[in-house]
Amino acid sequence: MISAAMAYTITKYVHPHSVYTMELGRRGELITHDKDQAVLTLMDIESVIETNFIALSPGQDLGHMVQDAIVKSNRNIFPVVDPEGFLLGIVLLDDVRPVMFQRSLYHEIKVRDLMQNPPAIIDVDRDKMTEIMQKFQESAAWNLPLVKDGKYHGFISKSKLLTAYRRKLIHFNF
């Protein structure tokens, strides 16, 4: 009896899921009694992607950036992509403001001079909702770029993600 109890305890520790749920557990798709985990598992990443951002190219000058992007957008963040669509970085409006009204710099400063690496990048094919939430937590960012096969695909905002999470949690019944 003692050996059976020990064997069960060790097996449960080494393999927390049954043979029927092992693969789902490994992929992070197992719905459990943990409400937070279950709601995150059921959330659809496509429903929180925002694509209405104006993309910039690294060789674009400040004048064109102000005229083509900043004036036409209500966003404060701009993705920087290469001609093939691969994400190179981001430009924050806060970094542009100090030079935005200095017309003498419009042809001297390039987007690559103002570009920075995003605090984290979300991969639509690889990252699960729990990992996305963790990236927002660790980076303290409000918007994170999303890539698919390395190419820019949009942004996910923390506020839209948390709103979708709350809605799903309210409608989630056990």
C-alpha positions as CSV (number, residue, x, y, z in Angstrom):
1,M,0.0,0.0,0.0
2,I,2.8,2.4,0.9
3,S,4.7,1.6,-2.3
4,A,1.6,2.2,-4.4
5,A,1.0,5.6,-2.7
6,M,4.7,6.5,-3.3
7,A,4.5,5.4,-6.9
8,Y,1.4,7.5,-7.5
9,T,2.9,10.6,-5.9
10,I,6.1,10.3,-7.9
11,T,4.2,9.7,-11.1
12,K,1.8,12.6,-10.5
13,Y,4.8,14.9,-9.8
14,V,6.7,13.8,-12.9
15,H,3.6,13.6,-15.2
16,P,1.0,16.0,-13.9
17,H,-1.4,15.2,-16.8
18,S,-3.0,11.9,-17.8
19,V,-2.1,10.2,-21.0
20,Y,-5.3,11.6,-22.5
21,T,-4.5,15.3,-21.7
22,M,-0.6,15.2,-21.8
23,E,-0.3,16.6,-25.3
24,L,-2.8,19.4,-24.6
25,G,-1.0,20.2,-21.4
26,R,2.4,20.3,-23.2
27,R,1.0,22.8,-25.8
28,G,-0.7,24.9,-23.1
29,E,-4.2,24.3,-24.4
30,L,-5.6,22.3,-21.5
31,I,-8.6,23.9,-19.9
32,T,-8.3,23.4,-16.2
33,H,-10.2,24.6,-13.1
34,D,-7.9,27.6,-12.9
35,K,-10.2,30.3,-14.3
36,D,-7.4,32.7,-15.4
37,Q,-5.6,30.0,-17.3
38,A,-8.8,28.7,-18.8
39,V,-9.9,32.1,-20.0
40,L,-6.5,32.9,-21.5
41,T,-6.6,29.5,-23.3
42,L,-10.0,30.3,-24.9
43,M,-9.0,33.8,-26.0
44,D,-8.4,34.4,-29.7
45,I,-5.3,36.5,-30.5
46,E,-6.8,37.6,-33.9
47,S,-9.6,39.4,-32.0
48,V,-7.2,41.8,-30.3
49,I,-4.8,42.7,-33.1
50,E,-4.8,46.3,-34.2
51,T,-3.6,47.1,-37.7
52,N,-4.4,50.8,-38.2
53,F,-0.8,51.9,-37.6
54,I,1.2,53.8,-40.3
55,A,4.5,51.9,-41.0
56,L,7.7,53.8,-41.7
57,S,10.8,52.9,-43.6
58,P,14.2,53.4,-42.0
59,G,15.5,55.7,-44.8
60,Q,12.5,58.0,-44.6
61,D,13.4,61.6,-43.4
62,L,11.8,63.5,-40.6
63,G,9.8,65.8,-42.9
64,H,8.1,62.8,-44.7
65,M,7.5,61.1,-41.4
66,V,5.8,64.2,-40.0
67,Q,3.8,64.8,-43.2
68,D,2.9,61.1,-44.1
69,A,2.5,59.5,-40.6
70,I,2.3,61.8,-37.6
71,V,-0.2,64.3,-39.1
72,K,-2.4,61.5,-40.5
73,S,-2.4,59.2,-37.4
74,N,-3.9,59.4,-34.0
75,R,-1.3,56.9,-32.6
76,N,1.8,57.6,-30.7
77,I,3.8,54.7,-31.9
78,F,4.9,53.8,-35.5
79,P,6.4,50.5,-36.7
80,V,9.5,50.6,-38.8
81,V,9.7,48.0,-41.5
82,D,12.0,47.1,-44.4
83,P,10.8,46.8,-48.0
84,E,9.9,43.1,-47.4
85,G,7.7,44.0,-44.4
86,F,10.1,42.7,-41.7
87,L,9.9,44.6,-38.4
88,L,13.1,46.6,-37.7
89,G,11.9,48.6,-34.7
90,I,9.5,51.3,-33.5
91,V,9.4,55.1,-33.3
92,L,7.6,56.7,-30.4
93,L,6.0,60.1,-30.8
94,D,7.6,61.2,-27.6
95,D,11.0,60.8,-29.2
96,V,10.0,62.8,-32.3
97,R,8.4,65.7,-30.4
98,P,11.7,67.5,-29.5
99,V,12.7,67.8,-33.2
100,M,9.3,67.7,-34.9
101,F,9.0,71.5,-35.1
102,Q,12.5,72.2,-36.2
103,R,12.1,72.4,-40.0
104,S,15.8,72.8,-40.5
105,L,16.2,69.1,-39.4
106,Y,13.5,67.7,-41.7
107,H,16.0,66.4,-44.3
108,E,18.9,65.6,-41.9
109,I,17.2,63.3,-39.4
110,K,16.1,59.8,-40.7
111,V,13.7,57.4,-39.1
112,R,16.6,55.0,-38.3
113,D,18.0,57.8,-36.1
114,L,14.8,57.9,-34.0
115,M,14.1,54.1,-34.2
116,Q,14.4,51.9,-31.1
117,N,13.9,48.2,-30.4
118,P,10.5,47.4,-29.0
119,P,10.5,46.3,-25.4
120,A,9.1,42.9,-26.5
121,I,7.8,41.3,-29.7
122,I,4.8,39.0,-29.9
123,D,5.0,36.1,-32.4
124,V,1.5,35.2,-33.6
125,D,2.5,31.6,-34.4
126,R,4.5,30.9,-31.3
127,D,3.2,32.9,-28.3
128,K,0.2,31.8,-26.4
129,M,-2.0,34.2,-24.5
130,T,-0.3,33.5,-21.2
131,E,3.1,34.3,-22.7
132,I,1.7,37.5,-24.2
133,M,0.3,38.6,-20.9
134,Q,3.7,37.8,-19.3
135,K,5.5,40.0,-22.0
136,F,3.2,42.9,-21.2
137,Q,3.8,42.4,-17.4
138,E,7.6,42.2,-17.8
139,S,8.0,45.1,-20.3
140,A,5.4,47.5,-18.7
141,A,4.5,48.5,-22.3
142,W,1.0,49.5,-23.4
143,N,1.5,48.4,-27.0
144,L,3.6,45.6,-28.4
145,P,4.3,44.8,-32.0
146,L,3.1,41.5,-33.5
147,V,5.0,39.6,-36.1
148,K,4.1,36.6,-38.2
149,D,7.0,34.8,-39.9
150,G,9.2,37.7,-38.8
151,K,7.0,40.2,-40.7
152,Y,5.1,43.1,-39.1
153,H,1.5,42.1,-38.6
154,G,0.1,44.8,-36.3
155,F,0.1,45.7,-32.6
156,I,-1.6,44.4,-29.5
157,S,-2.6,47.0,-26.9
158,K,-2.7,46.0,-23.2
159,S,-6.0,47.9,-22.7
160,K,-7.7,46.0,-25.6
161,L,-6.2,42.7,-24.4
162,L,-7.4,43.3,-20.8
163,T,-10.9,44.4,-22.0
164,A,-11.2,41.2,-24.1
165,Y,-10.0,39.2,-21.1
166,R,-12.6,40.7,-18.8
167,R,-15.4,40.1,-21.3
168,K,-14.4,36.5,-21.7
169,L,-14.1,36.0,-17.9
170,I,-17.6,37.5,-17.4
171,H,-19.2,35.1,-20.0
172,F,-17.1,32.2,-18.9
173,N,-19.3,29.8,-16.8
174,F,-18.0,26.8,-14.9
